[in-house]
Amino acid sequence: MFATSSALLTNALAAEEEKLLACVHCGLCLEACPTYVATGDENDGPRGRLYLMRAVKEARLAVESPSFEAHINRCLGCRACEAACPAGVEYGQLLEAARADIVRARPRRGGVHALLRFALRHVWLQPRRLWAAFAFARFLRDFKVARLLLKTRFAREMSPQFEFALELLESSSGYRTGSGPAGGIDRVHAAPRDGVQDASTFSRALLFKSCVTEGLFQRVNEATKRVLEANNCAVHVPASQVCCGALHAHAGDLDGARTLARQNVDAFANREENRNAPIVTNAGGCGAMLVSYAHLLAGDTKYADAAREFSARVRDVGQHLEAIGFRNGAAIGSARTTYDASCHLLHGQHGADASLKMLWAIPDLNFALLPGSDVCCGGAGVYNLLEPELSGEVLEEKLKNIEKCGAKVLATGNAGCHMQIAAGARLGGMDLQVCHPVELLDESYRRAGLYEESGNQ
């Protein structure tokens, strides 16, 4: 008998025991799982991983087992299995609990894992340090340092992971004026134009900035604000908000995730007028984490009720636009455009269809359906750096499907997916530009004359 399985994992499994026992091993989850499809190994599928979790819970397998660690950590956490499971097993919550158990019992060694642990504990939990880290990343990107390291192949000689990390950073750059189907998409302009709306009709929303979006994709937050304001929605940005905690939860640092969750719950309720306003996100991974605060803080007597109310207010920008009703824009060009659903926007927030509807508001868009748009791209936070080989296999299939549909522009509702697909396309020599759906809608509104122009970047 093994006595080292933690209370956390045992409690998590016990809470879902009825659903787990209802599983008849039908195998419907297998073909939905990217890692099982890639490896063909039962233990790299949801059914096998759940069996391993039950073995730990029942003390038939030690939590320190290399097999348990390997197969749990090889999971992308995309949650596609939840949509396929007829028994309703909440796999994502069990996965995070299992990883927390592994981290406590046997922290992974090696440079990348040590760096991740340091960053999560000593950078992401400290807003000023995180701001400085993103400022440094932007310096490497905007002053072409990353590009130089890539072109000279210095990054490749250092390590393939370092090279891919720099490609991820490079891929966070946006459209340049005059390029792509929506030339000028990164143009600076104010919104809305005088006289477009009556301010008395405005609703109110609170914008969750997302640390990665604000750090590397600030243009997406700006586009989100303009689009909402053009649709009679006043946008406010609580100043004391912090990282959502998704990276911590996915890495098994649930204590760190809870620390950040409490700060965000407070930040979005620190003024009376903010307490009932919708919380709007434009990052699928962050949104899925925010709606899980109710579960994450369920055992916190001080925050449980507030967290449940907080989660109920979270909407993706597409969901919020759909709820308030939004206007059409103008045509933006003829380049073939497609859409890839962020896994967590699809399976965590159930908002992928609403996100796609932003593109339907653009007249004469040359749109092509993407085969496998509901399948993970292999990014999964920092999975692409921790499990590069398996991530690469999953990404390769995604890029093949993009080539098949002939798209030159791909819209996706999550910064991590954006960087993963764009970096893979760059390394593969593909002619592909990646953006957020709200960026295309924003450009459509600009061309429709809904904004006051105020210069170019």
Backbone torsions as a table, in degrees:
resi	resn	phi	psi	omega
1	MET	NA	139.3	178.8
2	PHE	-105.4	126.9	-176.6
3	ALA	-104.7	10.4	-172.8
4	THR	-94.8	-0.5	177.2
5	SER	-68.1	136.1	-171.2
6	SER	-80.3	160.0	177.3
7	ALA	-63.1	-34.1	-178.3
8	LEU	-59.7	-51.0	-178.8
9	LEU	-65.0	-43.8	-179.5
10	THR	-59.0	-45.0	-179.6
11	ASN	-65.5	-40.1	-179.9
12	ALA	-63.7	-44.1	178.9
13	LEU	-69.4	-38.7	179.9
14	ALA	-62.3	-36.7	-179.6
15	ALA	-65.7	-27.2	-179.0
16	GLU	-108.1	13.4	-171.7
17	GLU	-57.8	-40.0	-178.0
18	GLU	-63.5	-42.2	179.0
19	LYS	-68.2	-38.8	-179.7
20	LEU	-64.5	-41.1	179.7
21	LEU	-69.4	-24.8	178.7
22	ALA	-72.4	-17.9	178.7
23	CYS	-65.6	123.6	-179.5
24	VAL	-103.8	20.1	179.0
25	HIS	55.6	42.9	-177.5
26	CYS	-67.4	-24.9	178.3
27	GLY	83.1	7.4	179.3
28	LEU	-64.2	-24.8	-178.8
29	CYS	-76.7	-19.6	-170.3
30	LEU	-64.7	-50.6	-178.2
31	GLU	-70.6	-15.2	175.8
32	ALA	-83.8	-11.2	-174.2
33	CYS	-95.2	115.6	-177.9
34	PRO	-61.3	-35.5	-177.6
35	THR	-73.8	-35.0	175.8
36	TYR	-66.7	-41.6	179.1
37	VAL	-61.6	-37.1	-177.8
38	ALA	-74.7	-38.1	-173.0
39	THR	-104.8	-26.5	-175.5
40	GLY	71.5	9.5	-178.6
41	ASP	-93.1	123.0	180.0
42	GLU	-54.9	-36.5	-179.2
43	ASN	-73.0	-11.5	173.9
44	ASP	-98.2	17.3	174.3
45	GLY	-116.9	165.1	-177.7
46	PRO	-58.8	-42.0	-178.4
47	ARG	-61.0	-44.3	179.7
48	GLY	-67.5	-39.6	-179.8
49	ARG	-67.8	-36.9	176.4
50	LEU	-65.6	-36.3	176.6
51	TYR	-63.3	-41.6	178.1
52	LEU	-64.4	-40.2	177.9
53	MET	-62.5	-41.9	178.8
54	ARG	-66.1	-34.4	178.1
55	ALA	-64.4	-38.5	176.7
56	VAL	-67.7	-45.4	-179.9
57	LYS	-58.4	-39.9	-177.5
58	GLU	-88.1	10.2	176.4
59	ALA	62.5	28.6	174.3
60	ARG	-95.1	-9.8	-178.9
61	LEU	-144.3	135.0	179.2
62	ALA	-75.9	141.1	178.3
63	VAL	-63.2	-24.5	178.3
64	GLU	-79.8	-0.4	-177.9
65	SER	-58.6	127.9	177.9
66	PRO	-57.5	-33.7	179.5
67	SER	-66.1	-44.6	178.5
68	PHE	-60.5	-48.2	-179.7
69	GLU	-60.3	-47.2	-175.1
70	ALA	-62.2	-48.6	-174.5
71	HIS	-74.6	-32.8	176.2
72	ILE	-68.2	-42.6	-177.1
73	ASN	-76.2	-16.8	177.0
74	ARG	-81.3	-4.2	178.5
75	CYS	-76.3	135.5	177.8
76	LEU	-74.6	-21.0	-176.4
77	GLY	69.7	26.5	-176.5
78	CYS	-74.9	-21.1	176.3
79	ARG	70.3	16.9	176.0
80	ALA	-62.6	-28.7	-180.0
81	CYS	-64.2	-30.1	-179.7
82	GLU	-64.2	-39.1	179.4
83	ALA	-68.1	-29.7	-177.3
84	ALA	-87.4	-17.7	-171.5
85	CYS	-79.6	118.1	178.8
86	PRO	-72.7	-16.4	-178.9
87	ALA	-89.7	-8.4	177.1
88	GLY	73.6	29.3	178.6
89	VAL	-66.1	126.2	179.8
90	GLU	-86.6	76.7	-171.5
91	TYR	-62.8	-38.7	-176.0
92	GLY	-58.7	-41.1	179.8
93	GLN	-68.2	-38.1	177.7
94	LEU	-67.1	-37.7	179.0
95	LEU	-62.5	-45.0	179.9
96	GLU	-64.1	-39.3	177.3
97	ALA	-64.4	-41.5	179.4
98	ALA	-63.2	-41.7	179.9
99	ARG	-67.7	-36.2	176.2
100	ALA	-62.0	-40.0	177.8
101	ASP	-62.1	-45.1	-179.5
102	ILE	-63.0	-44.3	-178.5
103	VAL	-60.8	-41.5	-180.0
104	ARG	-70.5	-38.3	-175.6
105	ALA	-78.6	-35.3	-173.2
106	ARG	-157.7	80.0	179.1
107	PRO	-57.0	134.9	-177.7
108	ARG	-70.0	141.0	-179.6
109	ARG	-92.7	171.3	176.6
110	GLY	111.0	155.2	-173.9
111	GLY	-59.7	-46.9	-176.6
112	VAL	-65.2	-42.8	-179.1
113	HIS	-68.9	-38.8	178.0
114	ALA	-64.5	-41.3	178.9
115	LEU	-64.6	-40.5	178.6
116	LEU	-62.9	-46.4	179.4
117	ARG	-59.8	-42.1	179.6
118	PHE	-63.7	-45.2	-177.6
119	ALA	-63.6	-43.7	-178.5
120	LEU	-64.8	-39.8	-176.1
121	ARG	-84.1	-37.3	-170.1
122	HIS	-112.2	-5.7	176.9
123	VAL	-119.0	-56.8	-174.5
124	TRP	-65.2	-25.2	178.2
125	LEU	-85.8	-4.3	-179.4
126	GLN	-119.9	100.1	-174.0
127	PRO	-53.2	-38.8	-179.5
128	ARG	-67.7	-41.0	177.5
129	ARG	-66.0	-39.0	179.4
130	LEU	-65.6	-41.8	176.8
131	TRP	-59.0	-43.6	179.6
132	ALA	-64.6	-38.2	-180.0
133	ALA	-64.5	-42.9	178.5
134	PHE	-70.5	-32.9	175.8
135	ALA	-62.5	-40.6	177.9
136	PHE	-66.6	-40.2	178.4
137	ALA	-62.7	-41.6	178.3
138	ARG	-65.4	-35.3	176.4
139	PHE	-61.4	-46.9	179.1
140	LEU	-60.6	-37.2	-179.3
141	ARG	-76.8	-52.5	-170.1
142	ASP	-75.5	-25.1	177.9
143	PHE	-99.6	18.5	169.9
144	LYS	65.4	16.7	178.4
145	VAL	-66.6	-45.6	179.4
146	ALA	-61.4	-42.3	-179.4
147	ARG	-63.2	-39.9	178.9
148	LEU	-63.1	-43.7	179.6
149	LEU	-64.2	-32.0	178.2
150	LEU	-75.9	-44.6	-177.6
151	LYS	-66.2	-35.3	-179.4
152	THR	-81.9	-2.0	-178.6
153	ARG	63.9	14.0	175.9
154	PHE	-62.1	-41.3	-178.9
155	ALA	-62.1	-40.8	-179.8
156	ARG	-64.8	-37.8	179.2
157	GLU	-67.7	-31.3	176.8
158	MET	-65.9	-54.0	175.8
159	SER	179.4	150.0	176.5
160	PRO	-59.7	-33.8	179.0
161	GLN	-66.8	-39.4	178.1
162	PHE	-65.5	-40.8	178.1
163	GLU	-61.4	-45.0	-178.5
164	PHE	-68.1	-36.0	177.7
165	ALA	-60.0	-41.6	178.1
166	LEU	-68.8	-35.1	175.5
167	GLU	-65.0	-37.9	175.7
168	LEU	-60.0	-44.7	179.1
169	LEU	-63.5	-46.8	179.5
170	GLU	-59.1	-37.1	-174.9
171	SER	-73.2	-9.4	178.3
172	SER	-78.5	-7.2	175.7
173	SER	-65.0	149.9	-177.4
174	GLY	-98.3	-172.9	174.4
175	TYR	-59.9	145.7	170.8
176	ARG	-99.0	151.0	-177.9
177	THR	-53.2	127.8	177.6
178	GLY	87.9	-1.0	179.6
179	SER	-108.2	156.5	175.8
180	GLY	74.7	-179.6	-177.1
181	PRO	-72.0	-24.4	-178.4
182	ALA	-117.8	61.4	-176.8
183	GLY	-52.1	134.2	-179.0
184	GLY	89.3	18.1	-175.4
185	ILE	-66.3	-22.1	178.4
186	ASP	-99.6	22.0	178.9
187	ARG	-71.7	142.9	177.2
188	VAL	-85.7	126.4	175.4
189	HIS	-153.8	155.1	-179.4
190	ALA	-91.0	159.5	176.6
191	ALA	-148.0	149.7	-6.6
192	PRO	-89.5	172.0	175.0
193	ARG	-68.0	143.3	179.2
194	ASP	-53.8	132.0	175.9
195	GLY	90.9	-7.1	-179.7
196	VAL	-68.5	-36.8	-176.3
197	GLN	-137.7	161.4	171.7
198	ASP	-95.7	117.1	-174.5
199	ALA	-59.1	-24.2	-178.8
200	SER	-68.0	-16.4	-178.4
201	THR	-91.9	-1.0	-173.9
202	PHE	-67.8	137.0	165.9
203	SER	-88.7	-176.7	-175.1
204	ARG	-131.2	138.6	175.7
205	ALA	-142.3	151.9	177.9
206	LEU	-108.5	127.8	-177.3
207	LEU	-92.2	124.2	169.7
208	PHE	-88.7	115.4	-169.2
209	LYS	-73.3	-32.4	-173.2
210	SER	69.0	126.9	-174.6
211	CYS	-63.2	-42.1	180.0
212	VAL	-70.6	-41.0	179.3
213	THR	-62.9	-47.7	-179.9
214	GLU	-68.5	-33.3	-177.3
215	GLY	-74.9	-38.4	-174.9
216	LEU	-122.9	-16.8	-176.6
217	PHE	-128.8	43.8	-177.0
218	GLN	-54.8	-30.4	179.5
219	ARG	-59.4	-30.6	179.6
220	VAL	-70.1	-41.2	176.1
221	ASN	-63.7	-40.3	178.8
222	GLU	-65.6	-41.8	177.6
223	ALA	-63.7	-39.6	178.8
224	THR	-60.0	-45.5	179.2
225	LYS	-62.3	-44.9	-178.6
226	ARG	-63.3	-44.3	-178.8
227	VAL	-64.2	-43.0	179.0
228	LEU	-64.4	-42.9	-179.7
229	GLU	-66.3	-33.7	176.9
230	ALA	-69.1	-12.1	178.4
231	ASN	-116.1	36.5	172.9
232	ASN	61.2	41.2	178.3
233	CYS	-129.0	112.9	177.0
234	ALA	-75.7	130.3	-174.2
235	VAL	-109.8	129.9	176.7
236	HIS	-122.8	145.7	-175.5
237	VAL	-122.5	98.8	178.9
238	PRO	-55.0	128.4	-171.8
239	ALA	-73.8	-27.6	-173.0
240	SER	-92.8	10.6	178.7
241	GLN	-68.3	154.7	-178.3
242	VAL	-132.0	-175.1	176.5
243	CYS	-53.8	147.2	-177.6
244	CYS	-69.8	-25.4	-179.0
245	GLY	97.4	4.8	-177.3
246	ALA	-62.1	-43.9	-179.8
247	LEU	-60.5	-38.8	178.7
248	HIS	-65.0	-47.0	-178.2
249	ALA	-62.6	-44.2	-178.8
250	HIS	-66.4	-27.6	-179.9
251	ALA	-88.9	0.4	179.2
252	GLY	90.4	4.3	178.5
253	ASP	-93.2	73.9	-176.9
254	LEU	-70.8	-27.8	176.5
255	ASP	-64.9	-42.9	176.9
256	GLY	-63.3	-41.4	178.7
257	ALA	-62.2	-40.0	179.5
258	ARG	-67.7	-37.6	177.6
259	THR	-58.5	-46.7	179.6
260	LEU	-68.7	-38.7	-179.6
261	ALA	-60.4	-44.2	179.6
262	ARG	-61.2	-41.0	179.5
263	GLN	-63.7	-39.9	179.8
264	ASN	-70.8	-38.8	176.8
265	VAL	-58.4	-43.6	178.1
266	ASP	-66.3	-43.5	-175.5
267	ALA	-61.7	-34.4	-176.2
268	PHE	-94.6	9.5	176.8
269	ALA	-135.2	18.3	-174.4
270	ASN	-82.9	-3.8	175.1
271	ARG	-132.6	144.0	-175.3
272	GLU	-56.3	-41.8	-176.5
273	GLU	-71.5	-12.3	-179.5
274	ASN	-90.6	-14.2	-166.0
275	ARG	-71.1	-22.6	179.6
276	ASN	-116.0	-1.0	-177.1
277	ALA	-73.7	143.6	176.2
278	PRO	-60.1	145.6	176.1
279	ILE	-103.8	114.0	-172.3
280	VAL	-102.4	131.4	177.4
281	THR	-119.7	159.5	172.9
282	ASN	-127.3	18.7	178.9
283	ALA	-128.6	114.6	-175.4
284	GLY	-56.9	-41.2	-179.6
285	GLY	-64.5	-41.7	179.1
286	CYS	-67.8	-43.9	-179.4
287	GLY	-59.1	-42.8	179.0
288	ALA	-63.3	-35.6	177.9
289	MET	-69.2	-42.4	-178.5
290	LEU	-63.4	-39.3	179.9
291	VAL	-73.0	-12.5	178.6
292	SER	-92.8	0.5	178.5
293	TYR	-58.0	-34.0	179.4
294	ALA	-58.1	-40.9	177.1
295	HIS	-75.5	-43.8	-175.2
296	LEU	-60.2	-39.3	-176.2
297	LEU	-106.7	19.0	-178.3
298	ALA	-60.6	-30.2	-179.1
299	GLY	-90.7	3.5	-179.4
300	ASP	-96.2	107.3	-174.4
301	THR	-62.0	-29.1	-179.2
302	LYS	-78.3	-34.9	-171.4
303	TYR	-110.9	-8.2	-172.7
304	ALA	-55.9	-50.3	-178.1
305	ASP	-65.7	-44.3	-179.4
306	ALA	-64.4	-37.5	179.3
307	ALA	-66.7	-38.8	178.7
308	ARG	-64.4	-42.1	177.9
309	GLU	-66.5	-40.0	178.6
310	PHE	-59.7	-50.7	-177.4
311	SER	-60.2	-35.5	-178.4
312	ALA	-68.6	-18.2	-177.3
313	ARG	-92.9	-7.0	-172.8
314	VAL	-79.6	133.0	175.9
315	ARG	-139.2	143.0	167.0
316	ASP	-69.9	155.9	-179.1
317	VAL	-57.4	-37.7	177.6
318	GLY	-63.9	-41.3	178.4
319	GLN	-63.8	-40.0	-178.7
320	HIS	-69.3	-41.2	177.1
321	LEU	-61.5	-41.2	178.6
322	GLU	-62.6	-38.1	-177.6
323	ALA	-69.9	-38.2	-176.4
324	ILE	-92.8	-12.8	-175.8
325	GLY	82.5	133.0	-177.4
326	PHE	-139.4	155.5	-172.2
327	ARG	-87.0	160.6	172.7
328	ASN	-81.5	160.1	177.7
329	GLY	-112.4	-142.2	179.1
330	ALA	-121.4	164.3	179.5
331	ALA	-62.8	149.6	-177.6
332	ILE	-121.1	-2.4	-179.8
333	GLY	142.4	179.8	-172.2
334	SER	-112.3	-0.4	-179.3
335	ALA	-64.1	139.5	-178.4
336	ARG	-66.2	130.9	-174.3
337	THR	-123.4	142.0	176.8
338	THR	-133.7	175.7	-175.7
339	TYR	-134.4	133.3	175.7
340	ASP	-117.5	127.5	-176.6
341	ALA	-80.3	125.4	171.3
342	SER	-63.4	132.7	-177.4
343	CYS	-56.1	-45.8	-176.0
344	HIS	-75.5	-27.8	172.2
345	LEU	-67.8	-37.9	-179.2
346	LEU	-74.2	-53.2	-172.2
347	HIS	-95.3	-23.7	-179.3
348	GLY	-92.3	-45.9	-179.6
349	GLN	-101.8	-13.6	-177.3
350	HIS	55.9	42.8	-174.8
351	GLY	-121.7	13.0	-176.1
352	ALA	-66.0	-39.0	-179.6
353	ASP	-64.9	-40.4	178.8
354	ALA	-66.0	-36.3	177.3
355	SER	-64.5	-42.2	178.9
356	LEU	-62.8	-32.1	-178.3
357	LYS	-63.5	-20.8	175.8
358	MET	-61.0	-32.3	179.7
359	LEU	-74.4	-27.7	179.5
360	TRP	-68.5	-16.9	179.1
361	ALA	-82.6	1.7	179.7
362	ILE	-103.4	111.7	-176.5
363	PRO	-62.2	144.4	172.4
364	ASP	57.2	30.8	178.0
365	LEU	-70.5	130.3	179.1
366	ASN	-81.7	83.6	-171.0
367	PHE	-101.0	139.3	175.6
368	ALA	-127.8	133.8	176.4
369	LEU	-66.9	139.7	179.5
370	LEU	-97.8	116.8	174.7
371	PRO	-58.9	135.3	179.5
372	GLY	68.7	28.7	-179.7
373	SER	-65.6	-18.4	179.5
374	ASP	-94.7	9.3	-179.8
375	VAL	-102.7	142.1	-177.0
376	CYS	-57.6	147.8	178.0
377	CYS	-89.7	-9.8	179.7
378	GLY	95.9	1.1	-179.4
379	GLY	-73.4	-66.5	172.9
380	ALA	50.7	57.8	-179.0
381	GLY	72.1	-114.5	177.9
382	VAL	-108.8	17.3	177.4
383	TYR	-56.5	-36.3	-178.1
384	ASN	-63.6	-20.6	176.9
385	LEU	-97.1	-26.6	-179.2
386	LEU	-86.6	-33.8	-179.8
387	GLU	-128.9	65.1	-170.2
388	PRO	-62.6	-36.5	-176.1
389	GLU	-67.4	-49.4	-179.0
390	LEU	-69.0	-38.3	175.6
391	SER	-59.3	-41.7	179.9
392	GLY	-64.0	-37.6	178.1
393	GLU	-63.8	-42.9	-179.9
394	VAL	-67.2	-42.0	179.9
395	LEU	-63.9	-38.9	-178.6
396	GLU	-58.2	-40.8	178.9
397	GLU	-65.6	-38.6	177.9
398	LYS	-62.9	-44.6	-178.9
399	LEU	-65.7	-36.0	176.6
400	LYS	-61.6	-41.1	-179.8
401	ASN	-69.0	-34.5	176.9
402	ILE	-65.1	-42.3	177.7
403	GLU	-62.9	-39.4	-179.1
404	LYS	-60.6	-39.2	-176.7
405	CYS	-84.4	-5.8	173.9
406	GLY	73.8	19.0	-176.6
407	ALA	-74.0	142.7	172.5
408	LYS	-106.6	-15.4	177.9
409	VAL	-131.8	132.3	177.2
410	LEU	-123.9	127.8	177.2
411	ALA	-105.2	135.1	178.1
412	THR	-147.6	147.4	-170.9
413	GLY	-97.2	37.2	178.9
414	ASN	-156.8	134.2	-176.3
415	ALA	-61.9	-40.2	-179.4
416	GLY	-64.0	-41.7	176.8
417	CYS	-64.3	-42.3	177.5
418	HIS	-53.8	-51.7	-175.8
419	MET	-68.0	-39.9	-179.3
420	GLN	-61.7	-50.0	-177.0
421	ILE	-69.4	-42.9	-178.8
422	ALA	-65.5	-40.1	178.4
423	ALA	-65.1	-42.9	177.3
424	GLY	-62.4	-40.0	178.6
425	ALA	-65.0	-40.7	179.5
426	ARG	-63.5	-46.3	-180.0
427	LEU	-65.7	-30.1	-179.5
428	GLY	-89.4	2.2	178.7
429	GLY	71.1	23.6	-179.7
430	MET	-81.8	144.5	174.5
431	ASP	-88.8	88.5	-174.5
432	LEU	-144.4	132.3	172.4
433	GLN	-111.3	138.0	-176.4
434	VAL	-117.3	138.8	-179.5
435	CYS	-153.4	177.0	175.7
436	HIS	-91.5	144.4	178.1
437	PRO	-54.2	-35.1	-178.5
438	VAL	-68.5	-24.6	175.2
439	GLU	-67.3	-40.5	178.3
440	LEU	-67.9	-41.0	177.4
441	LEU	-65.3	-38.2	177.0
442	ASP	-60.1	-45.1	178.6
443	GLU	-65.4	-37.5	177.4
444	SER	-61.6	-41.1	177.6
445	TYR	-66.0	-38.8	178.4
446	ARG	-60.8	-44.7	-178.8
447	ARG	-69.9	-22.3	176.6
448	ALA	-81.5	-3.5	177.7
449	GLY	81.8	22.9	-179.0
450	LEU	-83.2	-10.1	-177.0
451	TYR	-118.8	155.3	169.1
452	GLU	-86.9	124.9	176.8
453	GLU	-70.9	140.3	178.7
454	SER	-139.8	30.8	175.5
455	GLY	108.3	171.3	-179.5
456	ASN	-111.1	158.5	172.9
457	GLN	-76.3	NA	NA
